[in-house]
């Protein structure tokens, strides 16, 4: 019985030593890996300012999620709706999102009061104002 217990203890000890050596060998190998999986790229400290890119995405008025995602990124996008007057200001009423957007250039929007239009512009989120680049009637 005594021999049996000694053999079991020796087997357990040798198992622990084997696992310990194997895990430390793997850790050393990982530390010595000369080729990193992702090369380090240094970011430029000052990025050159590029001129605003003119994009003309034309999401359909039924695709409200795409339109909202583009609008809230501050990129130039297309908005569709009806131009109307609210509190003396011209706004674009979007029937899909049920939103009213102020229009920054009232003179460009004035000929389209009461009409369905497509406005290409940039949304300023703080004031909910579209800065109009172009406006045209929807056929």
C-alpha positions as CSV (number, residue, x, y, z in Angstrom):
1,X,0.0,0.0,0.0
2,X,2.9,2.3,0.9
3,X,4.5,1.7,-2.5
4,X,1.2,2.5,-4.3
5,X,0.9,5.9,-2.6
6,X,4.5,6.8,-3.4
7,X,3.9,5.9,-7.0
8,X,0.7,8.0,-7.2
9,X,2.5,11.0,-5.6
10,X,5.5,10.7,-8.0
11,X,3.1,10.5,-11.0
12,X,1.2,13.6,-9.8
13,X,4.4,15.5,-9.2
14,X,5.9,14.6,-12.6
15,X,2.6,15.7,-14.2
16,X,2.7,19.1,-12.4
17,X,6.3,19.6,-13.4
18,X,5.6,18.7,-17.1
19,X,2.7,21.1,-17.3
20,X,4.7,23.8,-15.6
21,X,7.6,23.4,-18.0
22,X,5.3,23.3,-21.0
23,X,3.4,26.5,-20.1
24,X,6.7,28.4,-19.4
25,X,8.1,27.2,-22.7
26,X,5.0,28.5,-24.6
27,X,5.3,31.8,-22.8
28,X,9.0,32.2,-23.7
29,X,8.2,31.3,-27.3
30,X,5.4,33.9,-27.5
31,X,7.8,36.5,-26.1
32,X,10.5,35.7,-28.6
33,X,8.2,35.8,-31.7
34,X,10.2,38.1,-34.0
35,X,7.3,38.8,-36.4
36,X,4.5,40.7,-34.8
37,X,1.0,39.8,-36.0
38,X,0.2,43.5,-36.5
39,X,3.0,45.9,-37.5
40,X,3.0,49.2,-35.6
41,X,2.3,52.2,-37.7
42,X,3.0,55.6,-36.4
43,X,0.2,58.1,-36.8
44,X,1.1,61.5,-38.2
45,X,1.0,64.1,-35.5
46,X,-0.8,66.6,-37.7
47,X,-3.0,65.4,-40.5
48,X,-3.1,67.5,-43.6
49,X,-6.5,69.1,-44.1
50,X,-8.1,67.9,-47.3
51,X,-10.8,69.9,-49.0
52,X,-14.3,68.7,-48.2
53,X,-15.2,65.8,-50.4
54,X,-18.3,66.2,-52.5
55,X,-20.3,63.1,-52.3
56,X,-23.7,62.6,-53.9
57,X,-25.2,59.6,-52.2
58,X,-28.9,59.3,-53.1
59,X,-30.7,57.1,-50.6
60,X,-34.3,56.6,-51.4
61,X,-36.9,58.3,-49.2
62,X,-38.0,54.8,-48.1
63,X,-34.5,54.0,-46.7
64,X,-34.7,56.2,-43.5
65,X,-32.0,54.3,-41.6
66,X,-29.4,54.9,-44.3
67,X,-30.5,58.5,-44.7
68,X,-30.2,59.1,-40.9
69,X,-26.9,57.3,-40.7
70,X,-25.4,59.5,-43.4
71,X,-27.0,62.7,-42.1
72,X,-25.6,62.4,-38.6
73,X,-22.1,61.8,-39.7
74,X,-21.8,65.3,-41.0
75,X,-21.3,64.3,-44.6
76,X,-23.0,65.7,-47.7
77,X,-26.2,63.7,-48.2
78,X,-29.6,63.8,-49.9
79,X,-32.8,64.7,-48.1
80,X,-36.2,64.5,-49.6
81,X,-39.4,66.1,-48.5
82,X,-41.8,69.0,-48.9
83,X,-40.7,72.6,-48.4
84,X,-43.1,74.6,-46.1
85,X,-43.1,77.6,-43.9
86,X,-43.1,77.2,-40.1
87,X,-42.9,80.3,-37.9
88,X,-41.7,82.5,-40.8
89,X,-38.9,80.2,-41.7
90,X,-38.7,77.7,-44.6
91,X,-38.2,74.1,-43.5
92,X,-38.0,70.7,-45.2
93,X,-40.6,68.2,-43.8
94,X,-39.4,64.6,-44.3
95,X,-42.4,62.3,-44.4
96,X,-40.3,59.2,-43.7
97,X,-38.5,60.3,-40.6
98,X,-41.3,62.7,-39.5
99,X,-38.6,65.4,-39.0
100,X,-38.6,69.0,-39.9
101,X,-35.2,70.4,-40.9
102,X,-34.4,74.2,-41.0
103,X,-33.0,75.3,-44.4
104,X,-30.0,77.7,-44.1
105,X,-30.4,79.4,-47.5
106,X,-34.0,80.7,-47.6
107,X,-33.6,82.3,-51.0
108,X,-32.7,78.9,-52.6
109,X,-35.7,77.2,-51.0
110,X,-38.3,79.9,-51.6
111,X,-39.2,78.9,-55.2
112,X,-40.0,75.4,-53.9
113,X,-42.6,76.2,-51.2
114,X,-45.3,73.5,-51.2
115,X,-43.3,71.2,-53.5
116,X,-41.6,67.9,-53.1
117,X,-37.8,68.4,-53.4
118,X,-34.5,66.7,-53.0
119,X,-32.0,68.7,-51.1
120,X,-28.3,67.9,-51.2
121,X,-26.5,69.3,-48.2
122,X,-24.9,68.8,-44.9
123,X,-26.9,68.5,-41.6
124,X,-25.8,70.6,-38.6
125,X,-27.0,68.5,-35.7
126,X,-27.0,71.2,-33.0
127,X,-29.5,73.4,-34.8
128,X,-31.1,70.7,-37.0
129,X,-30.3,72.8,-40.1
130,X,-29.5,71.6,-43.5
131,X,-26.8,73.7,-45.3
132,X,-28.1,73.5,-48.9
133,X,-25.6,72.7,-51.7
134,X,-28.4,72.1,-54.2
135,X,-32.1,71.8,-54.3
136,X,-34.3,70.4,-57.1
137,X,-37.9,69.3,-57.5
138,X,-38.7,65.6,-57.3
139,X,-40.4,64.3,-60.4
